[in-house]
Amino acid sequence: MSRLCAQTPVLHSGCQITETTFGRYVEIGQGSRLSCSEIGDYSYCDRFADIANASVGKFCNIASFARIGPTDHPMQQASQHHFLYRSSDYFDGADMDQTFMAHRKSRRTRIGNDTWIGHGAVIRPDITIGDGAVVATQAVVTRNVAPYTIVAGVPAKPIRARFAPQIADRLMAMAWWNWDHETLHHRLEDFRSLPIQAFLEKYEAVSRSPSST
């Protein structure tokens, strides 16, 4: 029997989960902290990932200690400390600054399908990582990343494309990440063995067939 299942995510010890929803076949690594996020089908994060205010697509590979959507501090005020907006933690009768907290939640980070976020990478709020992209180890992403692009550095910059633009466009049009579980299983050997051009040609032809499955 497979270790992961469609009904319930695998949450390892020490996870802190707040206002987060999970798709099918999801796994969350030890000590990870997730808040106000959605994690798509088949996506996982390794140990001690920190994900906030994020929409994570399907088949995302998030390495240990990655941080997605780190929250802001009010740098324009006289102080940027917690006491300004988590005021009830410090003062009897004081309220949380709900306006600031709502502003934080509104700054969504979006992680595309079949992406790879490397160990210790940081992806800032309001950033979109395109389908199929790769963020290198310890990169700090401050700008949107185009689909099927590999970025690295501080701040992160493109270093090369995973595939030529026409291949990337065909993969996004195919959107294999929307295939059902049985179809993925049935086509597993082709995922493993076919070169990308052959894979596209085979399954573009299948998708055009009236009897495709």
matplotlib code that plots the C-alpha trace (Angstrom):
import matplotlib.pyplot as plt

x = [0.0, 1.3, 2.5, 0.6, -3.1, -5.7, -7.8, -5.3, -2.0, 1.0, 2.1, 5.4, 6.2, 6.4, 4.4, 2.5, -0.5, -2.8, -5.6, -4.1, -5.8, -4.3, -4.9, -4.4, -1.1, 0.5, 3.4, 4.6, 8.1, 9.1, 8.9, 7.4, 5.2, 2.3, -0.2, -3.0, -2.0, -3.2, -1.1, -2.0, -2.2, 1.0, 3.0, 5.4, 7.8, 10.8, 11.9, 11.4, 9.9, 8.1, 5.1, 2.8, 0.1, 0.9, -0.9, 1.2, 0.3, 0.4, 3.5, 5.7, 9.0, 9.9, 13.2, 14.1, 14.4, 12.8, 10.8, 7.9, 6.0, 7.9, 5.7, 6.5, 7.2, 5.9, 9.2, 7.6, 6.5, 8.5, 9.1, 8.8, 8.5, 5.7, 4.3, 2.8, 0.6, 0.6, -0.2, -2.5, 0.6, 2.2, -0.5, -3.7, -6.7, -4.8, -6.1, -4.2, -3.7, -6.2, -5.6, -1.9, -2.6, -5.1, -2.5, 0.0, -2.5, -3.4, 0.2, -0.1, 2.9, 2.0, 4.0, 3.3, 2.9, 5.9, 8.3, 11.4, 12.2, 15.8, 17.1, 17.0, 15.5, 13.5, 10.6, 9.2, 5.5, 3.6, 5.9, 4.8, 6.9, 5.9, 5.1, 8.1, 10.5, 13.5, 14.7, 18.3, 19.6, 19.6, 18.3, 16.3, 13.5, 12.4, 10.9, 8.5, 10.1, 9.0, 7.8, 10.5, 13.3, 16.1, 17.0, 19.9, 21.6, 20.8, 18.7, 17.8, 18.4, 17.8, 20.7, 19.1, 15.8, 14.9, 13.5, 13.3, 10.3, 8.3, 8.8, 7.7, 4.7, 3.7, 4.1, 1.9, -0.7, -0.6, -0.9, -0.1, -0.4, -4.2, -4.2, -6.0, -4.2, -4.8, -3.6, -0.4, 0.2, -0.5, 1.9, 4.6, 7.1, 6.9, 7.5, 10.6, 12.0, 10.8, 12.8, 10.8, 10.1, 8.9, 6.8, 5.1, 4.5, 3.0, 0.6, -0.3, -1.4, -3.4, -5.1, -6.2, -7.7, -11.5, -10.8, -8.0, -7.9]
y = [0.0, 3.5, 5.6, 8.8, 8.9, 11.2, 11.7, 12.9, 14.8, 13.3, 15.7, 14.9, 15.7, 19.3, 20.9, 24.1, 24.5, 27.5, 28.3, 26.0, 23.6, 20.6, 18.7, 15.0, 13.1, 16.0, 15.6, 18.2, 17.7, 17.7, 21.1, 23.0, 26.0, 26.8, 29.6, 31.0, 28.9, 26.3, 23.4, 21.7, 18.0, 15.9, 18.9, 18.4, 20.3, 18.9, 19.7, 23.1, 24.9, 28.1, 28.9, 31.9, 33.5, 31.3, 29.5, 26.4, 24.6, 20.8, 18.6, 21.3, 20.2, 22.4, 21.6, 21.9, 25.3, 27.1, 30.2, 31.3, 34.5, 35.8, 38.4, 42.2, 44.6, 48.2, 49.9, 53.3, 53.7, 54.9, 51.2, 48.0, 45.7, 43.3, 45.5, 47.8, 45.1, 42.2, 44.7, 42.4, 40.2, 43.1, 45.4, 44.6, 45.9, 46.6, 45.2, 43.6, 45.9, 44.1, 46.4, 45.6, 41.9, 41.9, 43.7, 40.9, 38.2, 40.0, 39.8, 36.4, 34.4, 32.1, 28.9, 27.3, 23.6, 21.2, 23.8, 23.1, 25.4, 24.7, 24.3, 27.6, 29.6, 32.7, 33.8, 37.3, 38.2, 39.1, 37.0, 34.5, 31.5, 30.1, 26.5, 24.3, 26.9, 26.1, 28.3, 27.4, 26.7, 29.9, 32.1, 35.2, 35.8, 39.4, 39.4, 37.1, 34.0, 33.0, 29.4, 26.8, 29.2, 28.4, 31.3, 31.6, 34.2, 37.1, 38.7, 35.8, 36.2, 33.8, 31.6, 29.4, 27.9, 24.4, 23.9, 26.0, 28.4, 26.3, 23.2, 25.1, 26.4, 22.9, 21.5, 24.3, 23.7, 20.0, 20.7, 17.1, 18.0, 18.0, 14.3, 12.0, 9.6, 6.5, 8.2, 9.3, 5.8, 4.4, 6.8, 6.6, 4.7, 7.3, 10.0, 8.1, 7.1, 9.3, 12.3, 15.5, 15.8, 12.2, 12.6, 15.7, 14.2, 11.1, 12.8, 15.7, 13.1, 11.3, 14.5, 15.1, 11.6, 11.4, 8.1, 9.5, 8.5]
z = [0.0, -0.8, 2.0, 1.0, 0.4, -1.1, 2.0, 4.7, 4.5, 6.2, 8.8, 10.6, 14.2, 15.4, 12.6, 13.3, 11.0, 11.0, 8.5, 5.8, 3.4, 1.8, -1.5, -2.1, -1.5, 0.5, 2.9, 5.4, 6.9, 10.6, 12.3, 9.4, 10.0, 7.6, 8.0, 5.8, 2.8, 0.3, -0.6, -3.9, -4.8, -4.5, -3.2, -0.2, 1.9, 3.7, 7.3, 8.9, 5.9, 6.7, 4.4, 5.0, 3.0, 0.0, -2.7, -3.6, -6.8, -7.6, -7.6, -5.8, -4.3, -1.4, 0.3, 4.0, 5.6, 2.6, 3.5, 1.4, 2.0, 5.0, 6.7, 6.8, 9.6, 9.6, 8.6, 8.0, 11.6, 14.6, 15.5, 13.5, 16.6, 17.4, 20.1, 17.4, 15.8, 18.3, 21.0, 23.1, 23.8, 25.6, 27.0, 29.0, 27.1, 23.9, 20.6, 17.7, 14.7, 12.5, 9.6, 9.5, 9.9, 7.0, 4.9, 5.6, 4.6, 1.4, 0.0, -1.5, -2.8, -5.6, -6.4, -9.7, -10.5, -10.7, -9.2, -7.1, -4.2, -3.0, 0.5, 2.5, -0.4, 0.5, -1.7, -0.8, -0.5, -3.7, -5.8, -8.4, -9.3, -12.7, -13.5, -13.8, -12.4, -10.1, -7.3, -6.3, -2.8, -0.6, -3.3, -2.3, -4.8, -5.0, -8.5, -10.3, -11.9, -15.4, -16.1, -16.6, -15.5, -13.1, -10.8, -8.2, -6.1, -3.8, -5.2, -7.4, -11.1, -14.1, -14.9, -17.6, -18.9, -18.1, -21.6, -24.7, -24.7, -27.2, -25.1, -21.9, -23.7, -24.8, -21.3, -19.8, -22.5, -21.7, -18.0, -17.1, -13.4, -13.9, -15.0, -12.5, -10.2, -12.3, -15.5, -13.7, -12.6, -16.0, -17.7, -15.0, -17.1, -19.8, -17.3, -16.3, -19.6, -22.5, -23.6, -23.3, -27.0, -27.3, -24.2, -25.6, -29.0, -27.5, -25.1, -27.3, -29.8, -27.1, -26.0, -29.6, -29.9, -29.2, -27.3, -25.1, -21.5]

ax = plt.figure().add_subplot(projection="3d")
ax.plot(x, y, z, "-o")
ax.set_aspect("equal")
plt.show()
